[in-house]
C-alpha cells in the first residue's frame, strides 16, 4: 500500500534525525543517512515522490486511494539525493520480469494498472478452473465451495503454510473473520482491556467457507494492491500459468543519500532477460554505492 510505504519513510527518517540529535551530529537535520530499498514503484509512486520532493499530501492518489490524510514531510532539511542519477547515464532498470499487466488487467478503456484495475477474463477463467479443482464442498443447489480444509490446502500450496501472505488475510475476511478495529486493538494492549486479537493476527473461521466469487475476490484484492507477480506465482503453482511472452522493466529499487554524503561509485547490475534466471536468482537486481563524507 502506498500509504504504508509513505508512513514508513516518514517514521524512519524522523527516527534517524532524532538519533542524530541525540549523538550530537553537527547538523541533525542533514544527518549521515542512506535510504535504500524496494519502493515498489517508479518515479510515479508516492514513496519516491516523498523522498525526492520532501513532502506529499492527500491529493496524491496511489492504487485508487490518497497516500496520506494530510501533508507529510521528511524530517531532513532538504529532499534526498537519487544516488543512481549522479552518473552521466540513465539509471538502468532494477526490475526485469515477465510483462503481466496486459494479461491480468481487463482493458475497459477506463481502468489501468494504477487506477481501479479489474481482473481480466483470462485470469478469471484460470481461477475458476483452480477453484473447481480445490473445492470439495457440494451445496444443495449444485454449487461448490471450499471448506476450511480446502482453503488450508490452497494456502499451503501457494505460500508454504497457513498464516502467511496477503491471500490468507483476504481469505479470512471473505470467510467471515472480522479483525478488531484500531481502537479495539489499542484497548487490548492495555491492562484490563478485552482479550482481542490485533488486526494482523488473522485466523480462518472454523465454520467458514469460500465461494467462487470470494476466491476470485481474493485475487482481485491482490491485483488492486499491485501484486502482479504474486498472482502469476500462484497461477503457476496451481497449474494454470499465464502465456507470458514479453518483458517488463522498471527501476523499483532505489538508493538515496543526504547532502552530507557524496556518491563516488555506483554499481549497475544489468539483465536483458526476465529474472529470476540462471544468472540472477531474484526478480530484483542488486544496487550498491560507495560514499564519501563531505
GUMAR-638071 format. One line per 10 residues: number of its first residue (from 1); their letters; for each residue z, y, x of C-alpha. Coordinates in steps of 0.5 Angstrom, whole numbers, plus 2048, in hexadecimal, padded with zeros to 3 digits. Layout:
NUM> A> Z Y X ~ ...
% end
This chain:
1> XXXXXXXXXX> 800 800 800 ~ 7FE 807 802 ~ 805 80A 800 ~ 809 805 804 ~ 805 806 80B ~ 806 80E 80A ~ 80D 80D 809 ~ 80E 808 80F ~ 80A 80D 813 ~ 80F 813 811
11> XXXXXXXXXX> 815 80F 812 ~ 813 80C 818 ~ 811 813 81C ~ 817 816 819 ~ 81C 811 81C ~ 818 812 823 ~ 819 819 822 ~ 821 818 820 ~ 822 814 826 ~ 81E 819 82B
21> XXXXXXXXXX> 823 81E 829 ~ 829 819 82A ~ 827 818 831 ~ 825 81F 832 ~ 81E 81F 834 ~ 81B 826 836 ~ 817 826 82F ~ 81A 821 82A ~ 814 824 825 ~ 80F 822 82A
31> XXXXXXXXXX> 812 81B 82D ~ 80F 816 831 ~ 80C 812 82C ~ 806 80D 82B ~ 805 80A 824 ~ 800 804 824 ~ 7FE 7FF 81E ~ 7FA 7FD 819 ~ 7F9 803 814 ~ 7F5 7FE 80F
41> XXXXXXXXXX> 7F0 803 80E ~ 7EB 808 812 ~ 7EC 810 812 ~ 7EC 810 80A ~ 7F2 80D 809 ~ 7F9 810 808 ~ 7FD 80E 80E ~ 7F7 810 813 ~ 7F7 817 810 ~ 7FE 818 810
51> XXXXXXXXXX> 7FE 817 818 ~ 7F8 81B 819 ~ 7F9 821 814 ~ 801 821 815 ~ 802 820 80D ~ 800 81D 807 ~ 801 81F 800 ~ 801 81C 7F9 ~ 7F9 81E 7F8 ~ 7F7 819 7FD
61> XXXXXXXXXX> 7F5 812 7F9 ~ 7F5 80B 7FC ~ 7F4 805 7F8 ~ 7F4 809 7F2 ~ 7FB 80C 7F3 ~ 7FE 812 7F6 ~ 801 810 7FD ~ 807 815 7FC ~ 80A 818 7F6 ~ 80B 81F 7FB
71> XXXXXXXXXX> 808 822 801 ~ 80B 81E 807 ~ 80A 820 80E ~ 80B 81C 815 ~ 811 81F 819 ~ 80E 821 81F ~ 80C 828 821 ~ 804 826 820 ~ 800 821 81E ~ 7FF 81B 823
81> XXXXXXXXXX> 7F9 819 828 ~ 7F4 814 826 ~ 7F4 810 82D ~ 7ED 80D 82C ~ 7EA 813 82B ~ 7EC 816 831 ~ 7E6 813 835 ~ 7DF 815 834 ~ 7DC 810 830 ~ 7DD 80E 828
91> XXXXXXXXXX> 7E3 809 828 ~ 7E1 802 826 ~ 7E3 7FE 820 ~ 7E9 7FA 821 ~ 7E8 7F6 81A ~ 7E2 7F2 81B ~ 7E2 7ED 815 ~ 7DD 7EA 80F ~ 7DB 7EF 80A ~ 7DE 7ED 804
101> XXXXXXXXXX> 7DE 7F4 7FF ~ 7D7 7F2 7FD ~ 7D9 7EB 7FB ~ 7E0 7ED 7F8 ~ 7DF 7F3 7F4 ~ 7DC 7F4 7EE ~ 7D6 7F9 7EE ~ 7D7 7FD 7E8 ~ 7D4 804 7EB ~ 7DB 807 7EA
111> XXXXXXXXXX> 7E0 802 7ED ~ 7E1 802 7F5 ~ 7E5 7FE 7FA ~ 7EA 804 7FA ~ 7E9 806 7F3 ~ 7EB 801 7EE ~ 7E8 7FB 7F1 ~ 7E6 7F5 7EC ~ 7E5 7EE 7EE ~ 7DE 7EC 7EE
121> XXXXXXXXXX> 7DC 7E7 7E9 ~ 7DA 7E2 7F0 ~ 7E2 7E2 7F1 ~ 7E4 7E1 7EA ~ 7E0 7DB 7EA ~ 7E2 7D8 7F0 ~ 7EA 7DA 7EE ~ 7E8 7D6 7E7 ~ 7E6 7D0 7EB ~ 7EC 7D0 7EF
131> XXXXXXXXXX> 7F1 7D1 7E9 ~ 7EE 7CB 7E6 ~ 7EF 7C7 7EC ~ 7F6 7C9 7EC ~ 7F8 7CA 7E5 ~ 7FB 7C3 7E2 ~ 7FF 7C6 7DC ~ 7FB 7C5 7D6 ~ 7FC 7C9 7D0 ~ 7FB 7C7 7C8
141> XXXXXXXXXX> 7F5 7CC 7C8 ~ 7F2 7C8 7CD ~ 7F3 7CE 7D3 ~ 7F6 7CC 7D9 ~ 7FC 7D0 7DD ~ 7FF 7CF 7E4 ~ 806 7CC 7E4 ~ 80B 7CE 7E9 ~ 80A 7C8 7ED ~ 802 7CA 7ED
151> XXXXXXXXXX> 804 7D1 7EF ~ 808 7CF 7F4 ~ 803 7CA 7F7 ~ 7FE 7D0 7F7 ~ 802 7D5 7FB ~ 804 7CF 800 ~ 7FC 7CE 801 ~ 7FB 7D6 802 ~ 801 7D8 805 ~ 804 7D2 808
161> XXXXXXXXXX> 80B 7D3 804 ~ 80D 7D5 7FD ~ 810 7DC 7FE ~ 80B 7DF 803 ~ 805 7E4 801 ~ 804 7E9 7FC ~ 801 7E4 7F8 ~ 808 7E1 7F7 ~ 80A 7E7 7F4 ~ 805 7E9 7F0
171> XXXXXXXXXX> 805 7E1 7ED ~ 80C 7E2 7EC ~ 80B 7E8 7E8 ~ 806 7E5 7E4 ~ 80A 7DF 7E2 ~ 810 7E4 7DF ~ 814 7E6 7E5 ~ 817 7ED 7E5 ~ 819 7F0 7EB ~ 81F 7F5 7EB
181> XXXXXXXXXX> 81E 7FC 7EB ~ 81F 800 7F1 ~ 826 803 7ED ~ 828 7FC 7EC ~ 827 7F9 7F3 ~ 82B 7FF 7F5 ~ 830 7FD 7F1 ~ 830 7F6 7F3 ~ 831 7F8 7FA ~ 838 7FC 7F8
191> XXXXXXXXXX> 83F 7F8 7F8 ~ 840 7F6 7F1 ~ 839 7F7 7EF ~ 835 7F2 7EB ~ 832 7EC 7EE ~ 82B 7EE 7EE ~ 825 7EC 7F3 ~ 822 7F1 7F7 ~ 81B 7F3 7F5 ~ 818 7EF 7FB
201> XXXXXXXXXX> 81C 7E9 7F9 ~ 817 7E6 7F4 ~ 817 7DF 7F1 ~ 813 7DB 7ED ~ 816 7DA 7E6 ~ 817 7D2 7E5 ~ 814 7D2 7DE ~ 80F 7D7 7DF ~ 807 7D5 7DF ~ 801 7D8 7E2
211> XXXXXXXXXX> 7FB 7D9 7DE ~ 7F4 7DA 7E0 ~ 7F4 7E1 7DE ~ 7FA 7E2 7E2 ~ 7F8 7DE 7E8 ~ 7F2 7E3 7E8 ~ 7F6 7E9 7E8 ~ 7FA 7E7 7EE ~ 7F4 7E8 7F2 ~ 7F2 7EE 7EE
221> XXXXXXXXXX> 7F8 7F1 7F1 ~ 7F6 7EE 7F8 ~ 7EF 7F2 7F7 ~ 7F3 7F8 7F5 ~ 7F7 7F8 7FB ~ 7F1 7F8 7FF ~ 7F3 7F0 802 ~ 7EB 7EE 802 ~ 7EC 7E9 808 ~ 7F3 7E6 805
231> XXXXXXXXXX> 7EE 7E5 7FE ~ 7E9 7E2 803 ~ 7EE 7DE 807 ~ 7F1 7DB 800 ~ 7EA 7D9 7FD ~ 7E8 7D6 804 ~ 7EF 7D2 804 ~ 7EE 7D0 7FD ~ 7E7 7CD 7FE ~ 7E3 7D3 7FB
241> XXXXXXXXXX> 7E0 7D7 801 ~ 7DC 7DD 800 ~ 7D5 7DD 802 ~ 7D6 7E3 808 ~ 7D0 7E5 80C ~ 7D2 7EC 80E ~ 7D7 7EF 813 ~ 7DC 7F5 811 ~ 7DE 7F9 817 ~ 7E3 7FF 817
251> XXXXXXXXXX> 7E9 802 81B ~ 7EF 800 818 ~ 7F4 7FF 81E ~ 7F5 806 821 ~ 7FA 809 826 ~ 7FD 810 826 ~ 801 814 82B ~ 805 81A 82B ~ 803 820 82F ~ 808 81E 835
261> XXXXXXXXXX> 803 819 837 ~ 7FC 819 83A ~ 7F8 812 839 ~ 7F5 811 840 ~ 7F2 80A 83E ~ 7F0 806 837 ~ 7EE 7FF 836 ~ 7E8 7FE 832 ~ 7E7 7F7 82F ~ 7E0 7F5 82C
271> XXXXXXXXXX> 7DD 7F0 828 ~ 7D6 7F0 825 ~ 7D8 7EA 820 ~ 7DD 7E9 81B ~ 7E4 7E7 81D ~ 7E8 7E2 81E ~ 7E3 7DE 822 ~ 7E3 7DA 828 ~ 7E5 7E0 82D ~ 7E9 7E4 828
281> XXXXXXXXXX> 7EF 7E1 825 ~ 7F0 7E6 820 ~ 7EC 7EB 81B ~ 7EF 7F1 81E ~ 7ED 7F3 825 ~ 7F3 7F5 82A ~ 7F3 7FC 82D ~ 7F7 7FF 833 ~ 7F8 805 837 ~ 7FC 808 83D
291> XXXX> 7FF 80F 83C ~ 802 814 841 ~ 808 818 83F ~ 806 820 83F
% end
